[in-house]
């Protein structure tokens, strides 16, 4: 293992900061954009609403387990730390590698692209500039976060409060306008065929991606005060609030637009607000989505560097990533590497391709981490657990089994994207062998 760097993190974040980080990372652009993609696979409004509630409950099962792990291992790196402790250095390495070149950088690329896309919609600049604006946003926020945890947190808290307000505005204005149609909620509540069940599995990709982010507070554990208490509280309270907001917002969407129309509308939130209050509503949502994407982009950049920092502390191949800047107390090298890979993806992949291959691969590690709670209960029963997962063993079993079915379904329905993601994962195998041969 590498010798720890002389510079260390500082505990600058409280419970409210950690909670807003969770909410800010969950509420990105998915709730504004993925409704159309979900409606393309599921045509029943009741099924769509059920899918959103199911996604929230499933995420809660996982969050309860992650809260136990976060309280047991309050170290920066989150999943990387848990997987390494439970399964060994090999699996921790593969997770860190996957985060670098698949999931985390893919998410940053998506958020940067959508931020630039929506900003272009309200400012009117040419579509050819979208990728360049996205890259500039990634570079700007990386510089802010490299300059100190407090600077990144100021940006995060401000934009998270703004996006909570924007979601609340959709709900309040949508209902007060009274221009929706309850008849649009008609449709079967239970899938009628095997094909419909499979389509639900594909739609769940977009739902789970939109709920993704509830693990984020765990990645900055060494910078949170009283992490054994505050990180579990931040994870659970942030996810519960977001689930309520998502359910209400999607109810408004479906009150104004039938699924057939939603599937043809890329910017569902804007279409709904235009129908509710006119053109001004669409412009307002355009600005709000751009701000929401920018805030989530900041959150994923902030936490992403901490994952690579933990990887670098343990594995010689990435030793430079395990350094903390002596002046700013941030993993600056890891942050800039994340930015470089994300920008490369911005210029080479599309929104839905990145989402598909990143979601299915990282779901494997989520499942392993949750099942790890059961493993640790058996192998280390005497270990101090400041928080114990509610509903155990049902919660890890439900989350794990559903995720296994989800992974298999996506591999069947989207084989090319899944193969691409797992192919990138496989590249980590020889790299691990190289890393083991390097001097510590």
N, C-alpha and C positions, 0 to 999 in steps of 0.2 A: 504494500500500500504506500502511496506517496506521502512524503512528509508534509504535514499541514502548513499552509502558507502563514506568514507572520500576521498578515492583516486578517481581520475577522468581520463578520456581519455585526450590525447593531440592532438591538430590539426597539424598533421605533413604531411598531404597529400595535394598536389596541383592538378590542373586539369589534368596534364599529368599522374600523378600517378593513379588518379581515372579512366581515360580513358583506360590506360593499364590494370588496374584491370578488367574492363568490357571485353575488348578484350581477355585477358588471361583466363577469366572464360568461355567465350563463346567458344573459340577455345581450346578445350580439345583434346579428342581422337575421338569424333564422326565423324568429317570430314574425318578422316583416316580409321575408322572402320565400320561405319554404312551403307556405300554405298552398301555393300553386302546384309545386312538385308533389305534395301529398295528395292533392285532389286528382292529379293525373293517374294515380294508382288506386285510390279509394273514392268511390262516387257517392257514398251515403253520408250525409251530414252527421247523423247520429254515430256512425262508425268513426268518422273523423274526430268528433269530440271525445268519443270513448278512447281513441288511440292517444290523444293528448293526455287524458287523465291516466291512462295506463302507463304512458311514458313517465309521468310524474311519480306514480306509485313505485314503478320499477326503479327509477333513479333513487327514490327515497330508501328502498331496500339496500341498494348499494351504498348510499351515503351513510346509513346507520353503521354499516360494517367499516367503511373508511374512517368514520369518526373514532371507532375503537382503535384502529391501527394508528391513526394520527396521534391519539393520546398516548399510546404505547411507545411510539417512535417519533418524538417531536424534533425531527431533523429536516433540514432543507432537502428537497428532492422528492418528497411524497412517495408516489408509487415505486420509484426506483429504490428507495430505502426499504420499503416493505418487501418487495420482491427479492431483493438481495438477502434480507434477513430470513425470509421463509424458504426460498428455493435455491439460493446461492448466487455467487458472483456472475455466473454465466447468464442467468435469466435477467439479472439486473442490467448487464451489459446490453443484451438484446433490446430491452425496454428503452434504455437510453439512446441506442442507435435508432430505434424506430421513431422515437420522439424527434430526433434531430432531422431525419430525412423523410419522414412520412407524416406523422400525426400533427405534432406541434407546428412545424414549419408550414405544413399544408393548411392548418387553421389560420395561421398568420397571413398566408397568401390569400386565402379566401376573404378574410376580413378587410385586408388592404384593398383588394380588388372591388369588393362591394362598396366600401367607403367611397372610392374614387368614382364608381359607377353612379351612385346616388348623388354625389356632389356634382358630377357632370350634368345630371338631370336638372338640378336647380340653378346651376351657373351657366349651363349651355355651352361648355367647351366641347371640342370635337371628340368623338369616340376613340380616335387614335391616341389621345392623351391619357386615357384611363389607366393603362398599365404604368405609365410614367408617374402619374399622380399617386398611384398605389405604392410604388417603390419609394417615392419621396416621403409618404406618410410613415412607412416602416422605418426609414432612416431617421426621421425626425424623432419619433417616439423612442427608438433605440438610444439615441443620444441623450434624451431626457432621463431615461431609466439608468443609463450608465453613469449619469452625474449624481445619483443618490436615490435611495429608496423613498425618501420623503417627497422628492420631486415627482416620481412616478405615482406615488399615492395621492398627491394633490390632484393630478390629472384624473386618476381613477375615480376618486370620490366625487369630483365635480360632474363628470360625465355619467356616472352611475345614477346620481340623483336626477339628472336631466332625462335619462332614458326611462326611469321609473315614472317620471311625470308624463312622458310621451305616451307610454302604455296606458296610464290612467286616463289621459285625454282621449284616446281612441275609445275606451270603454264608456266614459261619461258622455262625450259628444255623440257617439254612435247611438246610445240609448235615448238621449234627450232629443235627438233629431227626429226620432220616430218615423224613419223612412224605410225601415226594413220590412221583411215579410216572414212571419213565423212559418208559413207554408214551405219555405225553403228547407226546413229542418226535417222534412219527411224522407223516408227511406228505411231500408232494413237495418236493424240494430245488430244482426248476427250474420256473418258471412255465409252465403248459400252454397258455395262451391270450393273445391280445393284451390282453384286458381285465385279466388278472392282471398283465401287465407295466405297464399304466397304473396299476393300483392300487398297485403297488410304488412308482411315482413319487410318488403322493400320500402314501403312508406315509413316504417319504423326507423329506417336509417336516418331520414330527415328529422323525425321527432327526437331521436336520441342525440343527434348532432345539435339540435336546437337546445336540448337540456344539458348538453355537455358544458362543463365548467365548474360543477359542484365540488370537484377535488382541488380546486386551485389554491385555497388557503393553506393546504398541507405543504405546498411547495416552498412557502416562505416561512416555515415553522421557526427557524432560527432567528427570524426578525420580528416575531410576534411575542408580545409580553404574555406570560402565563399560558404558554401554548397548550398544555395538557387540558386546560379548561376552555380557552377561547377558540381553538381551532374546531373542536367538535361542535360547539355552539354556532360558530360561523357557518359551517357546512350545512347543518340541519336547518337553521333559521333562514339562510339565504335560499335554499332549495324550496322550502315550503312556501315562502312568499312568492317566489317565481312561478311555482305551479299554479297558484291561485290567479296570478296575473295572466298566465298563458291560457288558462281555461276561459276566463272572461273575454279576453281579446279574440280568441277563436270563435266564441259564441257570437260576437259582433260581426266578425267576418262572414259567418254562415247565415247571419240574419239579413245581410245585404247582397251576398253573391252565392248563387248555386255552385256546387263543385264543378260542373261542366264549364262554367265561365271562369272560375278561379284557376282551372288548369291551363287556361289560355292567357292568364294575366300574370305576368312576372312580378309586378309590383302591386300585390294584393292590398296592402295597407293603404297605399295612395288611392287605389280605385275605390275602396270603401269610404274613405274620408271625402273624396270628391262627390260621391253619391250622397253622402250625409249632409255636407255643408257647402259644396261647390268647389271651384278651382282652388280657393285659398286653402282648403283642407288638404288637397294633394300636395301643394307646395310646402305646407307645414310638415307633413309626414316625410317628404323628401329630405328636409333639413334634419328632422329628428332621426331618420334612419342613418343618415351620414354621421351624425353625432354619436349614435349608438354604436355603429361599427367602429368609429374612431376610439371610443372608450373601451370596447372589448378588445380591440387591437392592442391598446396599451396594456391591458391586463394580461393578455397572453404573452406579450413580449416580456413584461415584468417577471412573470413566473417561469417562462421558458428557460431563461438563463440560469435559474436555480437548479433545474433538472440536469442540465449539462454540467453545472458546477459539481453536483454530487457525483456524476459519472467520472469527471476528471479527477476527483479526489481519490478514486478507487482504482482507476485503470490507466496505466502508463501511456497508452496510445493517445489518450485525450488529456494528458496531464496539464497542459496549458489552460484548459477550461476550468480546472479546479483552483484557479487563483482568484483572490479577492483584491480589488484595486486598493492600494494603500491609502489613498486620499478619499475616495468616494465610497469605499466599503461596499462595492457591488461587484458581481462577476462579469466585469466588462468584456473580457475576451469571449466568454460564452454568449453574451448578448449580441455581440457583433457577428459571431458565426451564425447564430440563429437568423439574423437579419439577412446575411448573404445568401443562405439557402432559400429563405422565403422569397426573396426577390427573384432568384433564379426560377422558382416555381411560378411566380406571377407571370413571367414572360413565356412559360412553356406549357402550362396546363389550364384547363377550364374549371369553373366553379364546382360543377357536379362531379367531375372526375376526381378531383382532389378530395371532396367530401366522401365519396364512396370508398376509395381505397384506403383513406386514413381511418375511417370509422370502423370498418370490419377488422383491420389489423389490430388497432389499439383495443378493441373489445375483447380480444383474447387475453390481453394483460389485465384488463379490468376484472375479467372473470377469475383469473388466477389469484389476483389480490384478494377478492372477496372470499373465495374458497380458502385462502390463507388464514382467514380468521378462524375457521374450523380446525385447520391444522395446528395453529398455535394454541387453541384451547385444549387440544389433546397432548401436544408435545411440551408445552410450557404452561401448565395449569396454575403454577404458583407465581407467575410473573405479575407484577403490579399492573392493573388496568384501571386508570383513572376514570375511564368511561367504558361501559359494557353495552354492546349493541342490543337495542330493544328488539324483542321478537325472535331472538336467537333460539334454535337454529333455523327457523322458518325463513327469516330474511335473507341469509346468504344462500340458502338452497333455492328459493324462488328466483333471486337475481341470477344465480349461476346457471340454472337450468334454462331460464328464458333466454339468457345471453347465448348459450350454446345453440339453441334452436335458431336464434336470430343469425348467428354467424353462418350456420349451415345453409339457411335459407338464402342469405345474400350471396354466398358462394355459388349456389345453383342459379339464381336469377341474374346475377351480375358477375359471371365468371372471369371476364377479361380484366375488369377493374380489381377484383379480388386477387387474381393471380399476379397482377402488377404490384399490389401492396405486399403480398407475401414474398414476392421475388426480391423486393427491396429489403425485407426483413432477413432473407437468407444471406444477403451480402454481409450481414453482421457476423456470420459464422466464421469465415476465415479471418476477419478483422479481430475477433476475440482471440483466436489462436496467435495472431501476430502480437497482440497486446500482452498476452501472457509471457511471451519470450523477451519482452523488453525489460530492462532493469527498472526496479521500483524507485 
